[in-house]
Amino acid sequence: MGYDSDEIAKTCPVCEEVFYKRFTHLPLYGLTKEQLDYMADSILDSVAEMQAGK
């Protein structure tokens, strides 16, 4: 893509760690409405479970 990911990791190690290890990357393109609805419902269910301490 025109950039050196190793150089970026050296200059911004905290940003790289946060982006790759703390965030969940979700697919958004190429999915049907039903698949997106399922994914959104699953995320909401997971958040509710975490908030309930399960």
KOLGU-4560 file (N, C-alpha, C; in nm, 3 decimals, padded with zeros to 5 digits):
<recs>
<n_xx: 00.082 n_yy: -00.119 n_zz: 00.000 ca_xx: 00.000 ca_yy: 00.000 ca_zz: 00.000 c_xx: 00.086 c_yy: 00.126 c_zz: 00.000 mol: A seq: 1 type: MET>
<n_xx: 00.212 n_yy: 00.111 n_zz: -00.018 ca_xx: 00.296 ca_yy: 00.229 ca_zz: -00.026 c_xx: 00.355 c_yy: 00.274 c_zz: 00.106 mol: A seq: 2 type: GLY>
<n_xx: 00.349 n_yy: 00.192 n_zz: 00.209 ca_xx: 00.411 ca_yy: 00.229 ca_zz: 00.335 c_xx: 00.483 c_yy: 00.107 c_zz: 00.393 mol: A seq: 3 type: TYR>
<n_xx: 00.575 n_yy: 00.134 n_zz: 00.481 ca_xx: 00.656 ca_yy: 00.028 ca_zz: 00.541 c_xx: 00.602 c_yy: 00.002 c_zz: 00.682 mol: A seq: 4 type: ASP>
<n_xx: 00.529 n_yy: -00.107 n_zz: 00.700 ca_xx: 00.466 ca_yy: -00.134 ca_zz: 00.829 c_xx: 00.570 c_yy: -00.157 c_zz: 00.939 mol: A seq: 5 type: SER>
<n_xx: 00.688 n_yy: -00.207 n_zz: 00.906 ca_xx: 00.792 ca_yy: -00.225 ca_zz: 01.007 c_xx: 00.842 c_yy: -00.090 c_zz: 01.058 mol: A seq: 6 type: ASP>
<n_xx: 00.858 n_yy: 00.006 n_zz: 00.969 ca_xx: 00.900 ca_yy: 00.140 ca_zz: 01.010 c_xx: 00.793 c_yy: 00.208 c_zz: 01.096 mol: A seq: 7 type: GLU>
<n_xx: 00.668 n_yy: 00.190 n_zz: 01.057 ca_xx: 00.560 ca_yy: 00.248 ca_zz: 01.136 c_xx: 00.560 c_yy: 00.187 c_zz: 01.276 mol: A seq: 8 type: ILE>
<n_xx: 00.578 n_yy: 00.055 n_zz: 01.286 ca_xx: 00.581 ca_yy: -00.013 ca_zz: 01.415 c_xx: 00.694 c_yy: 00.040 c_zz: 01.502 mol: A seq: 9 type: ALA>
<n_xx: 00.807 n_yy: 00.075 n_zz: 01.441 ca_xx: 00.920 ca_yy: 00.129 ca_zz: 01.518 c_xx: 00.892 c_yy: 00.270 c_zz: 01.568 mol: A seq: 10 type: LYS>
<n_xx: 00.827 n_yy: 00.350 n_zz: 01.486 ca_xx: 00.805 ca_yy: 00.490 ca_zz: 01.523 c_xx: 00.681 c_yy: 00.510 c_zz: 01.608 mol: A seq: 11 type: THR>
<n_xx: 00.584 n_yy: 00.419 n_zz: 01.598 ca_xx: 00.459 ca_yy: 00.432 ca_zz: 01.673 c_xx: 00.421 c_yy: 00.299 c_zz: 01.738 mol: A seq: 12 type: CYS>
<n_xx: 00.505 n_yy: 00.246 n_zz: 01.825 ca_xx: 00.477 ca_yy: 00.113 ca_zz: 01.879 c_xx: 00.349 c_yy: 00.105 c_zz: 01.960 mol: A seq: 13 type: PRO>
<n_xx: 00.315 n_yy: 00.209 n_zz: 02.032 ca_xx: 00.192 ca_yy: 00.206 ca_zz: 02.112 c_xx: 00.070 c_yy: 00.205 c_zz: 02.021 mol: A seq: 14 type: VAL>
<n_xx: 00.071 n_yy: 00.287 n_zz: 01.918 ca_xx: -00.041 ca_yy: 00.290 ca_zz: 01.824 c_xx: -00.058 c_yy: 00.156 c_zz: 01.756 mol: A seq: 15 type: CYS>
<n_xx: 00.051 n_yy: 00.096 n_zz: 01.714 ca_xx: 00.043 ca_yy: -00.034 ca_zz: 01.649 c_xx: -00.012 c_yy: -00.140 c_zz: 01.745 mol: A seq: 16 type: GLU>
<n_xx: 00.034 n_yy: -00.139 n_zz: 01.868 ca_xx: -00.012 ca_yy: -00.237 ca_zz: 01.966 c_xx: -00.162 c_yy: -00.220 c_zz: 01.992 mol: A seq: 17 type: GLU>
<n_xx: -00.205 n_yy: -00.096 n_zz: 02.010 ca_xx: -00.347 ca_yy: -00.070 ca_zz: 02.035 c_xx: -00.430 c_yy: -00.113 c_zz: 01.914 mol: A seq: 18 type: VAL>
<n_xx: -00.390 n_yy: -00.074 n_zz: 01.796 ca_xx: -00.468 ca_yy: -00.105 ca_zz: 01.677 c_xx: -00.478 c_yy: -00.255 c_zz: 01.651 mol: A seq: 19 type: PHE>
<n_xx: -00.368 n_yy: -00.326 n_zz: 01.665 ca_xx: -00.369 ca_yy: -00.467 ca_zz: 01.629 c_xx: -00.406 c_yy: -00.562 c_zz: 01.742 mol: A seq: 20 type: TYR>
<n_xx: -00.393 n_yy: -00.517 n_zz: 01.868 ca_xx: -00.415 ca_yy: -00.611 ca_zz: 01.978 c_xx: -00.531 c_yy: -00.575 c_zz: 02.070 mol: A seq: 21 type: LYS>
<n_xx: -00.582 n_yy: -00.454 n_zz: 02.061 ca_xx: -00.690 ca_yy: -00.416 ca_zz: 02.153 c_xx: -00.823 c_yy: -00.393 c_zz: 02.084 mol: A seq: 22 type: ARG>
<n_xx: -00.823 n_yy: -00.377 n_zz: 01.954 ca_xx: -00.947 ca_yy: -00.353 ca_zz: 01.882 c_xx: -00.986 c_yy: -00.476 c_zz: 01.803 mol: A seq: 23 type: PHE>
<n_xx: -01.114 n_yy: -00.496 n_zz: 01.791 ca_xx: -01.167 ca_yy: -00.603 ca_zz: 01.709 c_xx: -01.197 c_yy: -00.546 c_zz: 01.571 mol: A seq: 24 type: THR>
<n_xx: -01.151 n_yy: -00.613 n_zz: 01.471 ca_xx: -01.176 ca_yy: -00.570 ca_zz: 01.334 c_xx: -01.292 c_yy: -00.650 c_zz: 01.278 mol: A seq: 25 type: HIS>
<n_xx: -01.396 n_yy: -00.582 n_zz: 01.240 ca_xx: -01.515 ca_yy: -00.649 ca_zz: 01.190 c_xx: -01.530 c_yy: -00.629 c_zz: 01.040 mol: A seq: 26 type: LEU>
<n_xx: -01.569 n_yy: -00.733 n_zz: 00.970 ca_xx: -01.595 ca_yy: -00.716 ca_zz: 00.827 c_xx: -01.725 c_yy: -00.639 c_zz: 00.808 mol: A seq: 27 type: PRO>
<n_xx: -01.725 n_yy: -00.544 n_zz: 00.716 ca_xx: -01.846 ca_yy: -00.466 ca_zz: 00.692 c_xx: -01.890 c_yy: -00.471 c_zz: 00.547 mol: A seq: 28 type: LEU>
<n_xx: -01.800 n_yy: -00.501 n_zz: 00.459 ca_xx: -01.832 ca_yy: -00.497 ca_zz: 00.317 c_xx: -01.847 c_yy: -00.637 c_zz: 00.262 mol: A seq: 29 type: TYR>
<n_xx: -01.937 n_yy: -00.654 n_zz: 00.169 ca_xx: -01.958 ca_yy: -00.782 ca_zz: 00.106 c_xx: -02.050 c_yy: -00.874 c_zz: 00.185 mol: A seq: 30 type: GLY>
<n_xx: -02.111 n_yy: -00.821 n_zz: 00.292 ca_xx: -02.203 ca_yy: -00.901 ca_zz: 00.371 c_xx: -02.347 c_yy: -00.865 c_zz: 00.336 mol: A seq: 31 type: LEU>
<n_xx: -02.434 n_yy: -00.963 n_zz: 00.351 ca_xx: -02.576 ca_yy: -00.936 ca_zz: 00.326 c_xx: -02.634 c_yy: -00.862 c_zz: 00.446 mol: A seq: 32 type: THR>
<n_xx: -02.751 n_yy: -00.806 n_zz: 00.430 ca_xx: -02.819 ca_yy: -00.738 ca_zz: 00.541 c_xx: -02.841 c_yy: -00.835 c_zz: 00.657 mol: A seq: 33 type: LYS>
<n_xx: -02.877 n_yy: -00.958 n_zz: 00.625 ca_xx: -02.900 ca_yy: -01.058 ca_zz: 00.729 c_xx: -02.771 c_yy: -01.087 c_zz: 00.806 mol: A seq: 34 type: GLU>
<n_xx: -02.659 n_yy: -01.095 n_zz: 00.736 ca_xx: -02.531 ca_yy: -01.119 ca_zz: 00.802 c_xx: -02.492 c_yy: -01.000 c_zz: 00.891 mol: A seq: 35 type: GLN>
<n_xx: -02.513 n_yy: -00.879 n_zz: 00.842 ca_xx: -02.484 ca_yy: -00.760 ca_zz: 00.922 c_xx: -02.573 c_yy: -00.754 c_zz: 01.045 mol: A seq: 36 type: LEU>
<n_xx: -02.702 n_yy: -00.786 n_zz: 01.028 ca_xx: -02.794 ca_yy: -00.787 ca_zz: 01.141 c_xx: -02.750 c_yy: -00.890 c_zz: 01.245 mol: A seq: 37 type: ASP>
<n_xx: -02.711 n_yy: -01.007 n_zz: 01.199 ca_xx: -02.665 ca_yy: -01.113 ca_zz: 01.290 c_xx: -02.541 c_yy: -01.067 c_zz: 01.367 mol: A seq: 38 type: TYR>
<n_xx: -02.446 n_yy: -01.007 n_zz: 01.296 ca_xx: -02.324 ca_yy: -00.961 ca_zz: 01.359 c_xx: -02.355 c_yy: -00.852 c_zz: 01.463 mol: A seq: 39 type: MET>
<n_xx: -02.441 n_yy: -00.757 n_zz: 01.426 ca_xx: -02.476 ca_yy: -00.649 ca_zz: 01.520 c_xx: -02.546 c_yy: -00.705 c_zz: 01.643 mol: A seq: 40 type: ALA>
<n_xx: -02.640 n_yy: -00.797 n_zz: 01.624 ca_xx: -02.710 ca_yy: -00.858 ca_zz: 01.738 c_xx: -02.613 c_yy: -00.935 c_zz: 01.827 mol: A seq: 41 type: ASP>
<n_xx: -02.518 n_yy: -01.005 n_zz: 01.767 ca_xx: -02.419 ca_yy: -01.081 ca_zz: 01.844 c_xx: -02.330 c_yy: -00.989 c_zz: 01.927 mol: A seq: 42 type: SER>
<n_xx: -02.293 n_yy: -00.876 n_zz: 01.870 ca_xx: -02.211 ca_yy: -00.779 ca_zz: 01.943 c_xx: -02.289 c_yy: -00.723 c_zz: 02.061 mol: A seq: 43 type: ILE>
<n_xx: -02.414 n_yy: -00.686 n_zz: 02.037 ca_xx: -02.497 ca_yy: -00.633 ca_zz: 02.146 c_xx: -02.517 c_yy: -00.737 c_zz: 02.256 mol: A seq: 44 type: LEU>
<n_xx: -02.539 n_yy: -00.862 n_zz: 02.218 ca_xx: -02.553 ca_yy: -00.969 ca_zz: 02.317 c_xx: -02.425 c_yy: -00.986 c_zz: 02.399 mol: A seq: 45 type: ASP>
<n_xx: -02.310 n_yy: -00.981 n_zz: 02.332 ca_xx: -02.181 ca_yy: -00.995 ca_zz: 02.401 c_xx: -02.157 c_yy: -00.882 c_zz: 02.499 mol: A seq: 46 type: SER>
<n_xx: -02.189 n_yy: -00.761 n_zz: 02.457 ca_xx: -02.171 ca_yy: -00.645 ca_zz: 02.546 c_xx: -02.263 c_yy: -00.659 c_zz: 02.667 mol: A seq: 47 type: VAL>
<n_xx: -02.387 n_yy: -00.700 n_zz: 02.644 ca_xx: -02.481 ca_yy: -00.718 ca_zz: 02.756 c_xx: -02.429 c_yy: -00.824 c_zz: 02.853 mol: A seq: 48 type: ALA>
<n_xx: -02.373 n_yy: -00.932 n_zz: 02.801 ca_xx: -02.317 ca_yy: -01.037 ca_zz: 02.887 c_xx: -02.199 c_yy: -00.984 c_zz: 02.968 mol: A seq: 49 type: GLU>
<n_xx: -02.112 n_yy: -00.906 n_zz: 02.905 ca_xx: -01.997 ca_yy: -00.851 ca_zz: 02.977 c_xx: -02.043 c_yy: -00.754 c_zz: 03.086 mol: A seq: 50 type: MET>
<n_xx: -02.143 n_yy: -00.673 n_zz: 03.056 ca_xx: -02.193 ca_yy: -00.579 ca_zz: 03.155 c_xx: -02.260 c_yy: -00.649 c_zz: 03.271 mol: A seq: 51 type: GLN>
<n_xx: -02.320 n_yy: -00.766 n_zz: 03.244 ca_xx: -02.385 ca_yy: -00.843 ca_zz: 03.349 c_xx: -02.284 c_yy: -00.926 c_zz: 03.429 mol: A seq: 52 type: ALA>
<n_xx: -02.159 n_yy: -00.926 n_zz: 03.385 ca_xx: -02.054 ca_yy: -00.998 ca_zz: 03.456 c_xx: -02.051 c_yy: -01.147 c_zz: 03.428 mol: A seq: 53 type: GLY>
<n_xx: -02.103 n_yy: -01.185 n_zz: 03.315 ca_xx: -02.103 ca_yy: -01.329 ca_zz: 03.280 c_xx: -01.973 c_yy: -01.370 c_zz: 03.216 mol: A seq: 54 type: LYS>
</recs>
